Amino acid sequence: MKVYTYSEARQKLSKLLEVARNEEVIIRKRSGEVYSIIYRKPTVSPFDVKGLKTKVKTEDILDAVEESRSKAGKQD
């Protein structure tokens, strides 16, 4: 764990963030307040899905959805 003063942290922010990738970084202010910087990997949304290349047209998809809905309605 590295400890920096507020002034050092301001002057060396870029370096401080690199250090935080591997260990916790503490910043102490003159007033006695203490802050902790911890690196977190970016989270990936489950909705972040890569698109697919296809020759299917929107009309084909809508027809398929309509057909599946009409078949589901007949089963009831």
C-alpha positions in Angstrom: 0.0 0.0 0.0 1.4 3.4 -1.0 0.6 6.6 0.9 0.7 10.0 -0.7 0.0 13.5 0.5 -2.8 15.4 -1.2 -0.1 17.6 -2.9 1.9 14.7 -4.1 -1.3 13.0 -5.4 -2.2 16.1 -7.4 1.2 16.4 -8.9 1.6 12.7 -9.7 -2.0 11.6 -10.5 -1.1 9.6 -13.6 1.6 7.6 -11.8 -0.7 7.2 -8.8 -3.4 5.6 -11.0 -0.8 3.2 -12.5 0.3 2.2 -9.0 -3.3 1.7 -8.0 -3.6 -1.0 -10.7 -1.5 -3.3 -8.5 -2.0 -2.1 -5.0 -4.2 0.2 -2.9 -3.2 3.9 -2.8 -3.9 6.1 0.2 -4.1 9.9 0.0 -3.9 11.9 3.2 -5.0 15.5 3.4 -3.5 17.9 5.9 -6.9 18.0 7.6 -6.5 14.4 8.5 -9.0 13.0 6.0 -7.9 9.8 4.3 -9.0 8.5 0.9 -8.3 5.2 -0.7 -7.9 4.5 -4.4 -8.5 0.9 -5.6 -8.4 -0.2 -9.3 -11.5 -2.0 -10.5 -11.8 -3.8 -13.8 -14.5 -2.3 -16.1 -17.7 -4.3 -15.9 -19.2 -5.7 -19.1 -22.9 -5.4 -19.6 -24.7 -8.6 -20.6 -26.5 -6.5 -23.2 -23.1 -5.7 -24.9 -23.5 -8.3 -27.6 -21.6 -8.1 -30.9 -23.8 -7.9 -33.9 -24.1 -10.6 -36.6 -23.7 -10.2 -40.3 -26.6 -11.9 -42.1 -28.6 -11.8 -45.3 -31.9 -12.0 -43.4 -34.1 -9.0 -44.0 -36.2 -7.3 -41.3 -39.4 -8.4 -43.1 -38.2 -12.1 -42.8 -37.7 -11.7 -39.1 -41.1 -10.0 -38.6 -42.8 -12.8 -40.6 -41.1 -15.4 -38.4 -42.2 -13.7 -35.2 -45.7 -13.4 -36.5 -45.8 -17.0 -37.5 -44.4 -18.2 -34.1 -47.1 -16.1 -32.3 -49.9 -17.5 -34.4 -48.7 -21.0 -33.7 -48.5 -20.3 -30.0 -52.0 -18.9 -30.0 -53.4 -22.1 -31.6 -51.9 -24.3 -28.9 -54.1 -22.7 -26.2 
